[in-house]
């Protein structure tokens, strides 16, 4: 074998090995950070709260058929054991539940009893010693001691009887838990609702450390579920839920659907190139698919080697690249002008790259993957076409004379006017189109959504909003009084939508309305350490008021939270108040998307147009391609308006997605005016792209299925726009008829195709 061939084999082998190793390193990310902007003020506040008090929690909801059964002595001891086991798990910041809270309260109460008893004994002994020092006999000294403790008993005895109506503060005392947790009518007290939401249910809240990656999130969710199974609670139903659980479920979906959807897209695209009659039968028919498949694997390998996790958008990346990316090797193999194909491919890549302007990481990742994938596909297509790109006999045959005439001026102007009018309407209605802002709909089909709904029914909320307070000393009487006013305003005015979970005022409510600094210090000493740490940082420079909120329309929640900030009293000097939590960041993300709709929809068209203008030999071709992209995008928005389809973070980037196909079709149709086979290649490319996008219909996630249908429709609109542009605004070569010449065998007549 020649040395050059051996070198080629060695290089190919190394490349394949590198791709394989890179694919083995690919990791996923479906945590909340992949859906939310990372550098926004709301995200910064949320990260600060998570660092101090733990991230979005895993919530365990245990239910029993018997009211109060889970607060019986045996079950309480099991809950204490479960909460202790959960607190020992890696990556857990704090755990609080009824078992540990009651146990800490019982311990504090016993310590208080011991203190009171010790103080009583000390007073009795001191009175006895004073009497003896005054020369009184033993009996008189005893009477003096009894008189001293009698006054002490009158002062503290009533408080003890009132505070401990159920007897000794111990978990083994059945009356203790019920007396502490429930009102006289048997309903849980307000301050206990976050761990005892109903008489027949308890909740354990597990807050992870801030910034868990996908692997750590998956391990935590699995460990929590295992610990709950091992606890042996006598329950009728146990639900483990929360955003970490949803993230773990989405990761499972991603791992399961990547090969399935990728395989379906590959199969459908391959069938298009094998079965469609518009291209001649030849082994070269599958070269575009094989080339694109290799480029797709290489793109994922790049993510692996860079240790950059792929988000949920990778499910959409596979069919898009297989459907659209395979077009360019197909054109090269069919003998299209290399410069034209390369420029069209780079224009598509630039359009995809503008998705980096999205505030959402999953959309940015999709843009990166598509841009890199198209460039790699182009490079491989150029290399392969040098060997397999020779035209067949059928392709080399001259085209036949045109069998049609261009439209007249009036029909062309009418068609152009109608197309522009419809597109203008579509662009005009863009600001009024709904953006899907309900998290439950966006994650519909994901594992764990039913658990969220049930937890919301039991707990009254499924999300959490935090009011983050920062200052030099958030436990000062002035700041504590202000936080009490804030809590009262939120509960009184927004209590139907925001439910108090835990806060410094709720933990220190027993101090009264105007506690002094000494009383605050004493009160904090009586609150269990781990529960105090859940709302007040150890250095006392941060505190948090947590409120439960139902998952719902993000826009409505954003308006609600704006009303909260408007109505609460201003903080004292040196104190700041910020909103934190996933609903807050999601609302900000919705605002960023909604406020810059034209930017997200149009920047891809501009970027692709610049590439075409710089790369094509004739600038007019670039203008025609941009015109087709503008038409296709406007028509897409109009269709969404007519059908009442809300936009999603993915479909809002319609301009970037439509640009790739509209510009490609327009440029290649222009280049195909002297080659019938390229016209057929455009039709095959459109069919293959549509088939690849329809593979997304195999996803369990409604948002991915809808995105696939949207993309498939976009391909049809792009092809239609390209034909309209070519028909009503023909290029110079087709706009003016060529001079009449006598046909000779050496000079075949050229068919004009538009």
C-alpha positions in Angstrom: 0.0 0.0 0.0 1.4 3.5 -0.9 2.7 5.6 1.9 0.2 8.3 1.1 -2.7 5.9 1.5 -1.3 4.6 4.8 -1.0 8.2 6.0 -4.7 8.8 5.0 -5.8 5.7 6.9 -3.8 6.8 10.0 -5.3 10.3 9.9 -8.8 8.9 9.5 -8.3 6.4 12.3 -7.1 9.1 14.6 -10.0 11.3 13.8 -12.5 8.5 14.4 -10.8 7.6 17.6 -11.0 11.2 18.7 -14.6 11.4 17.9 -15.3 8.2 19.8 -13.5 9.4 22.9 -15.2 12.8 22.7 -18.6 11.1 22.5 -17.8 9.1 25.6 -17.1 12.4 27.4 -20.4 14.0 26.5 -22.5 14.9 29.5 -25.9 16.5 29.7 -27.4 19.4 31.7 -31.2 19.7 32.2 -30.9 21.5 35.5 -32.6 24.9 36.0 -29.4 26.7 35.0 -29.8 25.5 31.4 -33.3 27.1 31.1 -32.5 30.4 32.8 -30.2 33.4 32.1 -27.1 33.2 34.1 -25.8 36.8 34.4 -29.0 38.7 35.1 -29.6 40.5 38.4 -32.4 38.1 39.3 -30.2 35.1 38.8 -27.4 36.8 40.8 -29.7 37.3 43.7 -31.0 33.7 43.4 -27.5 32.4 43.4 -26.6 34.5 46.5 -29.7 33.1 48.3 -28.8 29.5 47.2 -25.2 29.9 48.5 -26.4 31.0 51.9 -29.6 29.0 52.4 -29.4 26.1 49.9 -30.8 25.7 46.4 -34.3 24.8 45.1 -35.4 21.9 47.3 -36.3 18.3 46.9 -39.6 17.9 48.7 -40.8 14.7 50.2 -44.5 14.6 50.9 -45.8 11.7 53.0 -49.5 11.1 53.5 -51.5 8.8 55.8 -55.1 7.8 55.8 -55.4 8.7 59.5 -55.2 12.3 60.7 -52.2 12.9 62.8 -50.8 9.3 62.4 -47.5 10.5 61.0 -47.0 12.6 64.2 -47.4 9.6 66.5 -44.3 8.6 68.6 -43.2 5.7 66.4 -43.5 7.6 63.1 -41.9 10.7 64.6 -38.8 8.7 65.5 -38.7 7.3 62.0 -39.0 10.9 60.6 -36.1 12.0 62.8 -34.1 9.1 61.5 -35.0 9.9 57.9 -34.2 13.6 58.2 -30.9 12.8 59.9 -30.0 10.4 57.0 -30.9 13.0 54.4 -28.8 15.7 56.2 -25.8 13.4 55.9 -26.0 13.1 52.2 -23.3 14.7 50.0 -24.3 18.0 48.5 -27.1 18.7 51.0 -27.1 22.1 52.5 -30.0 21.9 55.0 -32.9 19.6 55.8 -35.9 20.4 57.9 -39.0 18.4 58.6 -41.5 17.8 61.4 -39.4 15.1 63.1 -36.3 17.2 63.6 -38.1 20.4 64.3 -40.2 18.8 67.0 -37.2 17.0 68.4 -35.2 20.3 68.6 -38.2 22.0 70.3 -38.5 19.2 72.8 -34.8 19.4 73.5 -35.0 23.2 74.0 -38.0 22.8 76.2 -36.2 20.3 78.4 -33.2 22.6 78.6 -35.5 25.4 79.6 -37.1 23.1 82.3 -33.7 22.2 83.5 -32.7 25.9 83.7 -35.9 26.8 85.6 -35.4 23.9 87.9 -31.8 24.8 88.5 -32.7 28.4 89.1 -35.4 27.3 91.6 -33.0 25.1 93.5 -30.4 27.9 93.6 -33.0 30.4 95.0 -34.1 27.9 97.7 -30.5 27.2 98.7 -29.6 30.9 98.8 -32.6 31.8 101.0 -31.7 28.9 103.4 -28.1 30.1 103.7 -29.1 33.7 104.3 -31.5 32.7 107.0 -28.9 30.6 108.8 -26.4 33.5 108.5 -29.0 35.6 110.3 -29.0 33.2 113.2 -32.3 31.5 112.4 -32.9 27.9 113.3 -33.3 25.1 110.8 -37.1 25.2 110.7 -37.1 29.0 110.2 -34.5 28.7 107.5 -36.6 26.1 105.7 -39.7 28.4 105.9 -37.6 31.2 104.4 -36.5 28.9 101.5 -40.0 27.8 100.8 -41.2 31.4 100.7 -38.5 32.3 98.2 -39.5 29.5 95.7 -43.2 30.2 96.3 -42.7 33.6 94.7 -40.7 32.0 91.9 -43.3 29.3 91.3 -46.1 31.9 91.0 -44.1 33.7 88.3 -43.0 30.7 86.2 -45.4 27.9 87.1 -48.3 29.4 85.1 -46.1 29.8 82.1 -45.0 26.2 82.3 -48.6 24.9 82.6 -49.7 27.1 79.7 -46.7 26.2 77.6 -46.7 22.5 78.3 -50.3 21.5 78.4 -49.6 18.0 77.1 -47.0 17.0 79.6 -43.3 16.3 79.2 -41.7 17.7 76.0 -40.6 14.4 74.4 -41.3 12.7 71.1 -42.6 9.7 73.0 -45.3 11.7 74.5 -48.2 11.5 72.0 -49.8 14.7 73.3 -46.7 16.8 72.9 -46.5 16.9 69.1 -50.3 17.4 68.7 -50.3 20.2 71.3 -47.4 22.0 69.6 -48.4 21.5 65.9 -52.3 21.7 65.9 -54.8 24.3 66.9 -57.8 23.5 69.1 -59.8 22.5 66.0 -57.1 20.1 64.9 -55.7 22.1 61.9 -51.9 22.7 61.7 -50.8 26.1 63.1 -49.7 28.6 60.5 -46.0 28.5 61.5 -46.0 24.7 60.9 -47.7 24.6 57.5 -44.4 24.3 55.7 -43.7 20.9 57.3 -47.2 19.9 58.3 -49.4 21.1 55.5 -52.5 19.0 56.5 -53.5 16.8 59.3 -52.9 13.7 57.2 -49.6 14.8 55.6 -46.1 15.9 56.5 -43.3 17.4 54.3 -39.5 17.1 54.5 -37.6 19.7 52.6 -34.1 18.9 51.4 -32.1 21.9 50.2 -29.0 21.1 48.1 -25.9 23.2 47.9 -25.8 25.9 45.3 -24.8 25.1 41.8 -25.2 21.3 41.5 -24.4 19.9 38.1 -26.4 17.3 36.4 -24.5 14.3 37.8 -24.7 15.6 41.3 -28.4 16.4 40.9 -29.1 12.8 39.6 -27.2 11.3 42.6 -29.0 13.5 45.1 -32.5 12.6 43.8 -31.6 8.9 43.7 -30.2 9.1 47.3 -33.3 10.9 48.6 -35.6 8.4 47.1 -33.6 5.5 48.5 -33.5 7.0 52.0 -37.3 7.5 51.9 -37.8 3.9 50.9 -35.5 2.7 53.7 -37.2 4.9 56.4 -40.2 2.5 56.7 -42.8 5.1 57.2 -46.4 3.9 57.6 -47.8 5.9 54.8 -50.4 5.5 52.1 -48.5 7.6 49.6 -45.1 9.2 49.4 -44.2 11.8 46.7 -40.7 12.9 46.0 -40.8 16.1 43.9 -39.2 19.5 43.3 -37.2 21.0 40.4 -34.1 18.8 41.0 -36.4 15.8 40.5 -37.8 17.3 37.3 -34.2 17.9 36.1 -33.3 14.3 36.8 -36.3 13.2 34.9 -35.5 15.4 31.9 -31.9 14.0 31.9 -33.4 10.5 31.6 -35.5 11.7 28.7 -32.5 13.3 27.1 -30.4 10.1 27.4 -33.3 8.0 26.1 -34.4 10.2 23.2 -31.0 11.3 21.8 -30.3 8.0 20.1 -34.0 7.3 19.2 -34.7 10.7 17.6 -31.3 10.8 16.0 -31.8 7.3 14.6 -35.3 8.2 13.3 -34.0 11.4 11.7 -31.1 9.5 10.1 -33.4 6.8 8.7 -35.9 9.3 7.3 -33.3 11.4 5.7 -31.5 8.4 4.2 -34.8 7.1 2.8 -35.3 10.5 1.1 -32.0 10.2 -0.7 -32.5 6.6 -1.6 -36.2 6.5 -2.7 -37.0 9.9 -4.2 -37.0 9.7 -8.0 -35.6 13.2 -8.5 -31.9 12.1 -8.4 -30.4 9.3 -10.4 -29.7 6.0 -8.7 -26.1 5.8 -7.7 -24.1 4.8 -4.6 -23.3 8.5 -4.2 -26.9 9.1 -3.1 -26.1 8.2 0.5 -22.8 10.2 0.6 -24.5 13.3 2.0 -26.2 11.4 4.8 -23.0 9.6 5.8 -21.0 12.8 5.7 -23.5 14.7 7.8 -23.8 11.8 10.3 -20.0 11.9 10.8 -20.1 15.7 11.2 -22.9 15.4 13.7 -20.9 12.9 15.8 -17.9 15.2 15.5 -19.9 18.1 16.8 -21.0 16.2 19.8 -17.5 15.1 20.4 -16.3 18.7 20.4 -18.8 19.3 23.3 -17.3 16.3 25.1 -13.7 17.4 24.6 -14.5 20.9 25.8 -16.3 19.5 28.8 -19.3 21.6 27.9 -22.6 19.9 28.8 -25.3 19.6 26.2 -28.8 20.8 27.2 -32.2 19.7 26.1 -31.7 21.5 22.8 -29.4 18.7 21.6 -32.5 16.6 21.0 -33.5 19.2 18.4 -29.9 19.6 17.1 -29.7 16.1 15.7 -32.6 16.2 13.3 -31.9 19.8 12.3 -28.3 19.1 11.3 -29.2 15.8 9.6 -32.0 17.5 7.7 -30.4 20.8 6.8 -26.7 19.9 7.0 -27.0 17.1 4.5 -28.1 19.5 1.8 -24.6 21.0 1.3 -22.7 17.7 0.6 -25.6 16.8 -1.7 -25.2 19.9 -3.7 -21.4 19.4 -3.9 -21.8 15.8 -5.0 -24.3 16.9 -7.6 -21.7 19.2 -9.2 -22.9 22.6 -7.9 -20.5 25.5 -7.9 -18.3 25.1 -4.8 -18.1 28.8 -3.9 -21.9 29.1 -4.0 -22.4 26.1 -1.8 -19.7 27.2 0.7 -21.1 30.7 0.9 -24.7 29.3 1.4 -23.5 27.0 4.1 -21.5 29.7 5.9 -24.6 31.9 5.7 -26.7 29.2 7.4 -24.0 28.7 10.0 -24.0 32.5 10.7 -27.7 32.5 11.1 -27.6 29.7 13.6 -24.7 31.4 15.4 -26.9 34.4 16.2 -28.9 32.1 18.6 -26.0 32.9 20.9 -27.8 36.2 21.6 -30.6 34.3 23.3 -30.7 34.8 27.1 -31.4 31.1 27.6 -28.4 28.6 27.7 -30.4 25.8 26.0 -31.0 28.0 22.9 -27.4 29.2 22.9 -26.2 25.6 23.0 -28.4 24.8 20.1 -27.0 27.7 18.1 -23.4 26.7 18.8 -24.0 23.1 17.9 -25.8 23.9 14.6 -23.1 26.5 13.6 -20.3 24.1 14.3 -22.1 21.2 12.7 -22.8 23.0 9.5 -19.1 24.1 9.2 -17.9 20.6 9.8 -20.4 19.2 7.3 -19.2 21.7 4.7 -15.6 20.7 5.3 -16.3 17.0 5.0 -18.5 17.6 2.0 -15.7 19.5 0.2 -13.3 16.7 1.0 -15.7 13.9 -0.1 -16.9 15.7 -3.3 -13.4 15.7 -4.7 -13.5 11.9 -4.9 -17.2 11.3 -5.4 -18.4 14.5 -7.1 -17.9 13.7 -10.7 -21.2 14.1 -12.6 -22.9 11.1 -14.0 -23.9 10.8 -17.7 -27.4 11.9 -16.8 -26.1 15.0 -15.0 -23.8 15.9 -17.8 -26.7 16.0 -20.4 -27.6 19.5 -21.6 -30.9 20.8 -20.4 -33.9 21.0 -22.7 -35.4 24.3 -23.8 -37.6 26.0 -21.4 -41.2 24.9 -21.7 -42.7 27.9 -20.0 -42.5 31.6 -20.2 -41.8 34.1 -17.3 -44.9 35.7 -15.8 -45.9 39.0 -17.1 -45.2 42.2 -15.2 -48.7 42.6 -13.8 -49.0 39.1 -12.4 -45.5 39.3 -11.0 -46.2 42.6 -9.2 -49.5 41.2 -7.9 -47.8 38.1 -6.5 -45.0 40.1 -5.0 -47.4 42.5 -3.4 -49.5 39.7 -1.9 -46.4 38.0 -0.5 -45.0 41.2 0.9 -48.4 42.1 2.5 -48.8 38.8 4.2 -45.2 38.9 5.5 -45.7 42.5 6.7 -48.7 41.4 8.6 -46.8 38.5 10.2 -43.9 40.8 11.3 -46.5 43.4 12.6 -48.3 40.8 14.8 -45.0 39.5 16.3 -45.2 41.8 19.4 -48.7 40.5 20.1 -48.0 36.8 19.8 -48.2 34.9 23.0 -45.0 33.4 24.4 -45.6 30.1 26.2 -44.9 31.1 29.8 -46.4 28.3 31.8 -43.6 26.0 33.1 -46.0 23.1 33.3 -46.7 23.3 29.6 -43.1 23.7 28.7 -42.1 20.6 30.5 -45.3 18.7 29.6 -44.4 15.0 29.1 -41.4 15.1 31.4 -41.3 12.6 34.3 -42.2 14.1 37.6 -44.8 16.6 36.3 -47.7 14.6 37.9 -45.8 14.6 41.2 -45.5 18.4 41.0 -49.2 18.7 40.5 -50.0 16.4 43.5 -47.5 18.2 45.7 -49.1 21.5 44.8 -52.5 20.1 45.8 -51.2 19.0 49.2 -48.8 21.9 50.0 -50.7 24.7 48.3 -47.6 25.6 46.2 -45.0 24.0 44.0 -42.5 26.8 43.6 -40.7 29.1 46.0 -40.1 32.9 46.0 -37.6 34.4 48.4 -37.2 37.9 49.6 -33.5 38.2 50.2 -32.5 40.8 52.8 -28.9 41.9 53.1 -27.3 44.3 55.5 -24.7 44.6 58.3 -27.0 43.0 60.9 -30.3 41.6 59.7 -31.2 40.6 63.2 -31.2 44.1 64.6 -34.6 45.1 66.2 -35.1 47.7 63.5 -34.5 45.3 60.6 -36.6 42.6 62.3 -39.5 44.9 62.8 -39.3 46.0 59.1 -39.2 42.3 58.0 -42.3 41.7 60.1 -44.1 44.6 58.3 -43.0 43.1 54.9 -44.3 39.7 55.9 -47.6 41.2 57.1 -48.1 43.1 53.8 -47.4 40.0 51.7 -49.7 37.8 53.7 -52.5 40.3 53.9 -52.5 41.5 50.3 -51.2 38.5 48.4 -51.9 35.6 50.7 -54.2 34.0 48.1 -51.2 33.5 45.8 -48.1 33.6 48.1 -48.1 31.2 51.1 -45.6 31.8 53.9 -43.1 29.0 54.3 -40.6 30.2 56.8 -39.0 33.6 57.8 -37.2 35.2 60.7 -40.4 36.9 61.9 -42.2 33.6 61.9 -39.4 31.9 63.9 -39.2 34.7 66.4 -42.8 35.6 66.6 -42.9 34.5 70.3 -40.8 37.6 71.1 -43.7 39.9 70.5 -44.0 43.0 68.3 -41.1 45.1 69.6 -38.3 42.9 71.0 -35.1 44.5 72.3 -31.7 43.4 71.2 -31.3 41.3 74.4 -34.6 39.6 73.7 -33.7 38.9 70.1 -30.4 37.3 71.2 -32.2 35.2 73.7 -34.9 34.2 71.2 -32.3 33.2 68.6 -30.6 31.0 71.2 -33.9 29.1 71.6 -34.5 28.5 67.9 -32.9 25.2 66.7 -29.6 25.9 65.0 -30.3 24.3 61.7 -33.7 25.9 61.4 -32.3 29.3 62.2 -29.6 28.8 59.6 -32.4 28.2 57.0 -33.4 31.9 57.2 -30.5 33.8 58.8 -26.9 33.3 57.7 -24.4 32.7 60.5 -22.7 36.1 60.1 -26.2 37.7 60.2 -25.6 39.7 57.0 -28.3 37.9 55.0 -31.8 36.7 55.8 -34.6 35.3 53.7 -38.4 35.3 53.8 -39.6 32.2 51.8 -43.1 32.1 50.2 -44.7 29.2 48.3 -46.2 30.0 44.9 -48.1 27.8 42.5 -46.6 27.1 39.1 -48.4 29.1 36.5 -48.1 31.7 33.8 -44.7 33.4 34.2 -46.0 36.7 33.0 -48.7 36.8 35.6 -46.2 35.8 38.3 -43.9 38.6 37.2 -46.7 41.1 37.5 -47.5 39.7 41.0 -43.9 40.0 42.2 -43.7 43.5 40.8 -46.8 44.4 42.9 -45.1 42.9 46.0 -42.0 45.1 45.6 -44.2 48.1 45.0 -46.3 47.6 48.1 -43.8 46.5 50.8 -42.4 49.3 53.0 -38.9 50.5 52.0 -36.0 48.9 53.9 -34.1 50.7 56.6 -30.8 52.5 55.7 -28.0 50.1 54.9 -30.5 47.2 54.1 -31.4 46.0 50.6 -34.3 43.8 49.5 -34.1 41.6 46.4 -36.4 38.9 44.9 -34.9 35.5 44.4 -36.0 32.0 43.3 -36.7 30.2 40.1 -40.1 31.9 39.5 -38.3 35.2 39.7 -35.6 34.2 37.2 -38.1 32.6 34.9 -40.1 35.8 34.9 -37.0 37.8 34.0 -36.2 35.4 31.3 -39.7 35.8 29.9 -39.2 39.6 29.9 -35.9 39.4 28.1 -37.4 37.3 25.4 -40.5 39.4 25.1 -38.8 42.7 25.1 -36.4 41.8 22.2 -38.6 39.9 19.8 -37.5 41.6 16.7 -33.9 41.2 17.6 -34.2 37.5 18.2 -36.3 37.0 15.0 -34.3 39.2 12.6 -30.7 39.1 13.6 -30.1 35.8 11.9 -31.4 37.2 8.6 -29.0 40.1 8.8 -26.0 37.9 9.6 -26.7 35.5 6.8 -27.3 38.4 4.4 -23.9 39.9 5.2 -22.2 36.6 4.6 -24.0 36.2 1.3 -23.2 39.8 0.2 -19.5 39.3 1.0 -19.2 35.8 -0.5 -21.4 35.7 -3.6 -20.2 37.1 -6.9 -23.4 39.0 -7.4 -24.8 41.1 -4.6 -28.3 40.9 -6.1 -28.4 37.2 -5.3 -27.8 38.0 -1.6 -30.7 40.5 -1.7 -33.0 37.9 -3.2 -32.0 35.4 -0.5 -32.6 37.9 2.3 -35.9 38.8 0.8 -37.0 35.1 0.8 -35.9 34.8 4.4 -37.9 37.9 5.4 -41.0 36.5 3.6 -40.7 33.0 5.1 -40.3 34.4 8.6 -43.2 36.8 8.3 -45.4 34.1 6.9 -44.5 31.8 9.8 -45.5 34.4 12.4 -48.7 35.0 10.5 -49.5 31.3 10.5 -48.8 31.2 14.3 -51.2 34.1 14.8 -54.0 32.6 12.7 -53.7 29.2 14.4 -53.3 30.6 17.8 -50.0 28.9 18.4 -47.9 30.5 21.2 -44.2 30.9 20.6 -41.6 29.2 22.7 -38.0 30.2 23.4 -37.1 27.9 20.5 -39.7 29.0 18.0 -39.1 32.7 18.8 -35.8 32.3 16.9 -37.8 31.6 13.7 -35.8 34.1 11.7 -32.5 32.3 12.3 -34.0 28.9 11.6 -35.9 30.0 8.4 -32.8 31.9 7.2 -30.8 28.7 6.9 -33.3 27.1 4.5 -34.7 30.2 2.7 -31.2 31.6 1.8 -30.0 28.1 0.8 -32.9 27.4 -1.5 -32.9 30.8 -3.1 -29.1 30.8 -3.8 -29.1 27.3 -5.1 -32.2 27.8 -7.3 -30.4 30.8 -8.8 -27.3 28.7 -9.5 -29.6 25.9 -10.9 -31.0 27.9 -13.7 -28.7 26.1 -16.2 -28.7 22.7 -14.4 -31.9 20.8 -14.0 -30.3 18.3 -11.6 -29.6 21.1 -9.0 -33.3 22.1 -9.1 -34.1 18.5 -8.2 -31.5 18.5 -5.6 -33.2 21.5 -3.9 -36.4 19.6 -3.8 -34.7 16.6 -2.3 -33.0 18.8 0.3 -36.3 20.3 1.3 -37.9 16.9 1.6 -35.0 15.6 3.6 -35.0 18.6 5.9 -38.8 18.2 6.5 -38.4 14.5 7.2 -35.6 15.1 9.7 -37.6 17.7 11.6 -40.7 15.5 11.7 -38.5 13.0 13.6 -38.9 15.3 16.6 -42.5 14.0 16.8 -41.0 10.9 18.5 -40.2 13.0 21.6 -42.2 12.6 24.8 -41.9 16.3 25.4 -44.6 18.5 24.0 -42.3 21.5 23.5 -39.9 19.4 21.3 -42.8 17.8 19.3 -44.2 21.3 18.6 -40.8 22.6 17.6 -40.4 19.8 15.1 -43.8 20.6 13.5 -42.9 24.3 13.4 -39.6 23.6 11.7 -41.2 21.3 9.1 -43.7 24.1 8.3 -40.8 26.5 8.1 -39.1 24.4 5.4 -42.2 24.5 3.3 -42.6 28.3 3.7 -38.9 28.8 2.9 -39.2 26.8 -0.3 -42.3 28.7 -1.3 -40.7 32.0 -0.6 -37.6 31.1 -2.6 -39.8 30.1 -5.6 -41.8 33.3 -5.3 -38.7 35.5 -5.2 -37.2 33.7 -8.2 -40.5 33.9 -10.1 -41.3 37.6 -9.5 -37.8 38.9 -9.3 -35.7 36.8 -11.7 -32.0 37.3 -11.9 -30.5 39.4 -14.7 -29.8 36.3 -16.7 -33.4 35.3 -16.8 -35.0 38.7 -16.7 -33.9 39.6 -20.2 -34.4 37.1 -23.0 -31.3 35.9 -24.7 -30.9 36.9 -28.4 -32.3 34.3 -30.8 -29.6 32.1 -32.2 -29.7 29.1 -34.6 -29.2 25.9 -32.6 -26.3 23.7 -33.7 -25.2 20.4 -32.3 -22.1 22.0 -30.9 -24.0 24.7 -29.1 -27.1 23.3 -27.3 -29.8 25.5 -26.2 -30.0 26.2 -22.5 -33.2 25.7 -20.5 -34.1 28.6 -18.2 -35.4 27.3 -14.9 -36.6 29.5 -12.1 
